Amino acid sequence: MDNPSLLPGRNSRPLTPEQKGKIERELRENLGYDGPIVWRDGPATKSCFAPGPDPTEPGKEVGILYIGSDILPGTDTLNPDSSLDRVAALAHEVTHCWRYDEGRAWEKSDLDEIATSLQAITLFWSELRPRHVKQLVEDALARLGEHYRKLRRSTRAHPRVPPGKRPASGRLPGLCSTSDGNGCVASEAIKPTVIQAAPYPGRVCA
């Protein structure tokens, strides 16, 4: 299983029954989440959203929240990934579910995570405190910075071909994976992987 939704540096201690109760009340009463919750017990477990079979209605697929130890913040208050608190992290995860229910293709990509953190602010504006908004913005900026660094590394891995040496098709060898007949459309190095909502892939976060 792969694709955790929250970044590293967060809590790794197993959730206690009291913490689970507080998290569930936050989800149900404040954030309005009425879908299934799967608790991931044990140390250093990961939280995420993933589509899966409805545990109450066979044959139906729903969005499921997998809640692990990393739903709680870590100890590094200077790290936006670590300091994102419980409420902001839960708002991020519920927004993943909302986007899925709205019919958006479920993507596990940097840009999807960035959009989810920012959209959580607008969806739950009345439920979030100013510090939660600040944390979600910082989370999006940290992810955007990492995405930019990946793009820079991808650019260095595929140096620019001088115009006089480009193939007649306009495509750069070894860089473009698809074409609309007029040249490069997408780079395999940066194209996000889209996981279709159905059928259920049987894989969730690590």
HURAQUI-V133457 format. One record per residue. N is the residue number from 1. RES is the residue in one letter. PSI is psi in degrees with one decimal (none if undefined). NEAR is the number of other ideal C-beta (glycine too) atoms within 10 Angstrom. Layout:
BEGIN
N/RES/PSI/NEAR ; N/RES/PSI/NEAR
END
This chain:
BEGIN
1/M/146.8/13 ; 2/D/-171.3/10 ; 3/N/61.0/17 ; 4/P/148.9/19 ; 5/S/-29.7/24 ; 6/L/148.5/24 ; 7/L/165.5/17 ; 8/P/169.4/12 ; 9/G/12.1/17 ; 10/R/-176.5/25 ; 11/N/140.2/22 ; 12/S/-1.1/15 ; 13/R/142.8/11 ; 14/P/146.1/15 ; 15/L/138.8/23 ; 16/T/163.1/9 ; 17/P/-37.5/7 ; 18/E/-41.7/8 ; 19/Q/-39.2/17 ; 20/K/-41.6/15 ; 21/G/-41.1/11 ; 22/K/-40.8/13 ; 23/I/-44.2/22 ; 24/E/-39.5/15 ; 25/R/-39.8/11 ; 26/E/-44.1/18 ; 27/L/-47.9/21 ; 28/R/-46.6/12 ; 29/E/-39.5/10 ; 30/N/-38.6/16 ; 31/L/-5.0/22 ; 32/G/20.5/12 ; 33/Y/125.2/20 ; 34/D/13.7/8 ; 35/G/-177.1/15 ; 36/P/148.0/15 ; 37/I/130.1/14 ; 38/V/117.8/14 ; 39/W/131.9/15 ; 40/R/97.4/20 ; 41/D/157.8/11 ; 42/G/167.4/12 ; 43/P/151.1/11 ; 44/A/39.4/14 ; 45/T/154.1/21 ; 46/K/144.5/22 ; 47/S/147.5/24 ; 48/C/172.3/24 ; 49/F/143.3/26 ; 50/A/144.8/24 ; 51/P/145.8/20 ; 52/G/175.3/18 ; 53/P/137.6/16 ; 54/D/121.1/14 ; 55/P/-14.7/11 ; 56/T/-12.4/8 ; 57/E/95.6/9 ; 58/P/139.5/7 ; 59/G/-8.2/6 ; 60/K/145.0/9 ; 61/E/136.5/15 ; 62/V/168.4/17 ; 63/G/136.5/22 ; 64/I/136.3/21 ; 65/L/123.1/23 ; 66/Y/118.3/23 ; 67/I/118.9/25 ; 68/G/-171.1/27 ; 69/S/-27.7/20 ; 70/D/3.7/28 ; 71/I/-19.0/29 ; 72/L/150.6/20 ; 73/P/162.8/21 ; 74/G/-161.7/16 ; 75/T/-9.5/10 ; 76/D/96.8/12 ; 77/T/-13.8/9 ; 78/L/-8.4/6 ; 79/N/115.4/17 ; 80/P/-27.8/20 ; 81/D/-36.8/20 ; 82/S/-36.9/18 ; 83/S/-10.0/20 ; 84/L/115.6/28 ; 85/D/178.4/14 ; 86/R/-46.9/16 ; 87/V/-45.2/20 ; 88/A/-40.5/25 ; 89/A/-40.7/27 ; 90/L/-39.4/25 ; 91/A/-39.7/28 ; 92/H/-46.9/27 ; 93/E/-41.6/24 ; 94/V/-33.1/24 ; 95/T/-36.0/23 ; 96/H/-45.2/23 ; 97/C/-41.9/21 ; 98/W/-43.6/20 ; 99/R/-39.6/21 ; 100/Y/-45.5/20 ; 101/D/-26.9/12 ; 102/E/-1.2/7 ; 103/G/8.2/7 ; 104/R/140.8/13 ; 105/A/136.8/12 ; 106/W/110.5/17 ; 107/E/140.4/16 ; 108/K/89.4/20 ; 109/S/162.8/17 ; 110/D/-45.4/18 ; 111/L/-34.4/13 ; 112/D/-40.6/18 ; 113/E/-39.4/23 ; 114/I/-48.7/18 ; 115/A/-36.5/17 ; 116/T/-44.2/25 ; 117/S/-41.9/24 ; 118/L/-38.6/17 ; 119/Q/-29.1/18 ; 120/A/-33.2/29 ; 121/I/-44.4/20 ; 122/T/-34.5/9 ; 123/L/-38.8/17 ; 124/F/33.5/23 ; 125/W/-42.5/10 ; 126/S/-18.7/6 ; 127/E/-16.1/16 ; 128/L/143.5/21 ; 129/R/163.4/11 ; 130/P/-36.5/7 ; 131/R/-31.8/12 ; 132/H/-41.8/22 ; 133/V/-46.5/16 ; 134/K/-43.0/15 ; 135/Q/-40.5/25 ; 136/L/-38.0/26 ; 137/V/-44.3/15 ; 138/E/-37.2/17 ; 139/D/-46.1/25 ; 140/A/-40.9/21 ; 141/L/-39.0/14 ; 142/A/-42.3/17 ; 143/R/-38.5/22 ; 144/L/-40.3/16 ; 145/G/-41.9/11 ; 146/E/-38.6/15 ; 147/H/-41.1/16 ; 148/Y/-41.7/11 ; 149/R/-36.7/10 ; 150/K/-41.2/13 ; 151/L/-41.0/14 ; 152/R/-42.2/10 ; 153/R/-37.7/11 ; 154/S/-39.6/14 ; 155/T/-41.7/14 ; 156/R/-32.0/8 ; 157/A/-20.3/10 ; 158/H/79.5/14 ; 159/P/151.8/9 ; 160/R/135.9/9 ; 161/V/127.9/14 ; 162/P/142.4/7 ; 163/P/-38.7/6 ; 164/G/-13.1/5 ; 165/K/5.9/6 ; 166/R/146.3/14 ; 167/P/159.6/9 ; 168/A/-31.1/5 ; 169/S/-17.2/13 ; 170/G/-7.6/12 ; 171/R/144.3/18 ; 172/L/123.1/16 ; 173/P/135.1/10 ; 174/G/-2.0/12 ; 175/L/-46.5/19 ; 176/C/136.2/18 ; 177/S/-21.0/13 ; 178/T/159.8/11 ; 179/S/147.2/13 ; 180/D/14.1/8 ; 181/G/-11.8/7 ; 182/N/11.4/9 ; 183/G/-156.1/12 ; 184/C/136.2/15 ; 185/V/-46.4/13 ; 186/A/142.7/14 ; 187/S/129.4/17 ; 188/E/-27.9/11 ; 189/A/-26.7/15 ; 190/I/-2.9/16 ; 191/K/125.4/13 ; 192/P/147.6/13 ; 193/T/125.3/8 ; 194/V/124.0/12 ; 195/I/117.3/16 ; 196/Q/148.9/10 ; 197/A/-27.8/15 ; 198/A/141.7/7 ; 199/P/161.4/9 ; 200/Y/125.1/16 ; 201/P/-10.5/13 ; 202/G/18.4/9 ; 203/R/128.4/13 ; 204/V/-163.1/21 ; 205/C/160.3/20 ; 206/A/none/12
END
